[in-house]
Amino acid sequence: MPETPDHFLLICSTCTGALSVDVMRNALIGRLPTGFAVRTVTCMAGCARPTAVGFQAVGKAHYLFGDIETAEDVDALAEFAHQYRNFADGWTNATDRPQPLFTKTLSRLPRIQLEEPS
């Protein structure tokens, strides 16, 4: 039985960047860690810096990257996926991420912490 994904790489389908969604998806297949799925989504509000790509998982920080334009950027996304998978809370500093993503981080949202009942 295949493992159910619990980590997601999101590719914006409405961005009109240098690389198509299909090119990115095909370049990432087989390079992501176990438990990752690639999803195509409509608009993540990174329109000024296409193509927007996000990372999300329950209990982890969420990321949005923009200006994903080259094969080197896609390679960096695959590398970051492994990093993201290995950090329990998903939190990484800009200097820890692959160099091509250093200036491409549009947002990092902290993980949702459930409050203990009073």
Beta strands, then each sheet from edge to edge (+ up, - down):
strand 1: 7-12
strand 2: 36-41
strand 3: 53-57
strand 4: 62-65
strand 5: 105-109
sheet 1: 2+ 1+ 3- 4+ 5-
end
